[in-house]
Amino acid sequence: MTTPEEKLAELGLTVPVVAPPVAAYQPTSRSGNLVFTAGQLPSRDGTMLATGKLGDAVSEEQGYACARQCALNAIAAIKAEIGELSEVKRVVKVVVFVASTPEFTAQPKVANGASELLGEVFGEAGKHARSAVGVSVLPLDVPVEVELVVEV
């Protein structure tokens, strides 16, 4: 059986280094068999993939790519907490915040960037409940932020 790390490699992805917190929080919090991630931003190699809002400066495609990167960063935080991603029994909940103009209503399409990556990496265990929420602004003016809850 292929491990999540092997699936990431097949996708041409590597688990990034966990970004240090930019405020007073920790990247993960564990309670029993659940691991909660802090909100993850779309940073890659120390640079944000995009800034601004969906429906204005950021396209739906860019938002999707940001959500995918946020999910990858959340996977990195989980791996740092538990050691091996094969310890994830299932992805329980995904929350995707999308900074957008009032007219933009495709938050679920943007959130698919995170959901589809989780499905590719974890297979059946990657199926989850999800919220895709439009907000007026996110930290550092990023367009997308993602939180995960996983069962281990």
C-alpha positions in Angstrom: 0.0 0.0 0.0 1.3 3.5 -0.9 2.0 5.8 2.0 0.8 9.5 1.9 4.5 10.5 1.7 4.8 8.3 -1.4 1.6 9.8 -2.9 3.0 13.3 -2.4 6.2 12.3 -4.1 4.2 10.8 -7.1 2.5 14.3 -7.3 5.9 15.9 -7.4 5.4 17.5 -4.0 7.5 17.5 -0.9 6.4 18.2 2.6 7.6 21.7 3.4 9.3 22.9 6.6 6.6 24.1 9.0 6.5 27.9 8.9 7.1 29.4 12.3 4.1 31.1 13.9 3.7 34.8 13.1 1.8 35.4 16.4 1.0 33.8 19.7 -0.1 30.3 18.7 1.4 26.9 17.8 1.1 25.1 14.4 -0.9 22.2 15.9 -2.9 21.2 18.9 -3.6 17.6 19.8 -6.5 16.5 21.9 -6.9 12.7 22.3 -6.9 11.2 18.8 -7.6 14.5 17.0 -5.0 16.9 15.6 -6.1 20.5 14.9 -3.9 22.7 12.7 -3.7 26.5 13.0 -4.8 28.4 9.9 -2.2 27.8 7.2 -1.3 30.4 4.7 -0.3 29.9 1.0 3.4 30.3 1.5 6.0 28.4 -0.5 9.7 28.8 0.2 9.0 31.8 2.4 6.9 33.7 -0.2 3.1 34.0 -0.4 1.7 32.6 -3.7 -0.6 35.6 -4.0 -2.1 38.5 -2.1 -5.4 40.3 -2.5 -8.9 39.2 -2.9 -10.8 36.8 -5.1 -13.1 38.7 -7.4 -10.5 41.5 -7.7 -6.7 41.0 -7.8 -6.7 37.1 -7.5 -8.2 34.8 -10.1 -10.2 31.7 -9.2 -7.3 29.5 -10.5 -4.8 31.4 -8.3 -7.2 30.9 -5.3 -7.4 27.2 -6.0 -3.6 27.0 -6.1 -3.4 28.9 -2.9 -5.8 26.5 -1.2 -3.8 23.6 -2.4 -0.6 25.1 -1.0 -2.3 25.9 2.3 -3.4 22.2 2.6 0.2 21.1 1.9 1.4 23.4 4.6 -1.2 21.9 7.0 -0.1 18.4 6.1 3.5 19.5 7.0 2.2 20.7 10.4 0.5 17.4 11.0 3.5 15.4 10.0 5.7 17.5 12.4 3.2 16.6 15.2 2.7 12.9 14.5 5.8 11.8 12.6 4.4 9.7 9.8 1.4 10.7 7.7 0.3 7.0 7.6 -0.9 7.6 11.2 -3.7 9.7 9.9 -6.9 7.6 10.0 -9.0 10.2 8.3 -9.4 13.9 7.6 -12.4 14.9 9.7 -12.9 18.6 8.9 -11.5 21.2 6.6 -12.2 24.9 6.9 -11.2 27.2 4.1 -11.4 31.0 4.5 -11.4 32.9 1.2 -10.8 36.7 1.2 -13.1 37.9 -1.5 -15.2 40.8 -2.8 -18.9 40.8 -1.9 -19.8 39.7 -5.4 -17.5 36.7 -5.5 -19.5 33.5 -4.7 -17.2 30.7 -5.9 -15.6 30.0 -2.5 -16.4 26.2 -2.8 -14.5 26.0 -6.1 -11.4 27.7 -4.5 -11.7 25.3 -1.5 -11.6 22.4 -3.9 -7.8 23.1 -4.1 -7.4 21.9 -0.5 -10.0 19.1 -0.7 -8.7 17.6 -3.9 -5.2 17.5 -2.6 -6.3 15.8 0.6 -8.1 13.2 -1.5 -5.1 12.6 -3.7 -2.8 12.2 -0.7 -5.0 10.2 1.8 -7.4 8.4 -0.6 -10.6 7.3 1.1 -9.3 8.7 4.4 -9.1 12.1 2.8 -12.9 12.5 2.5 -14.1 15.1 4.9 -16.7 17.6 6.0 -15.9 21.1 4.8 -16.8 24.8 5.2 -15.8 27.4 2.6 -16.2 30.8 4.1 -15.9 34.2 2.4 -14.2 36.8 4.5 -13.2 40.5 4.0 -9.5 40.1 4.8 -7.0 37.5 6.0 -3.6 37.9 7.6 -0.8 39.4 5.5 -3.5 40.1 2.8 -3.4 36.5 1.6 -6.5 35.3 -0.4 -6.9 31.9 1.3 -6.3 30.3 4.7 -7.0 26.6 5.6 -7.4 24.7 8.8 -7.6 20.9 9.2 -8.8 18.5 11.8 -7.5 14.9 11.4 -8.0 11.7 13.4 -4.9 9.8 14.3 
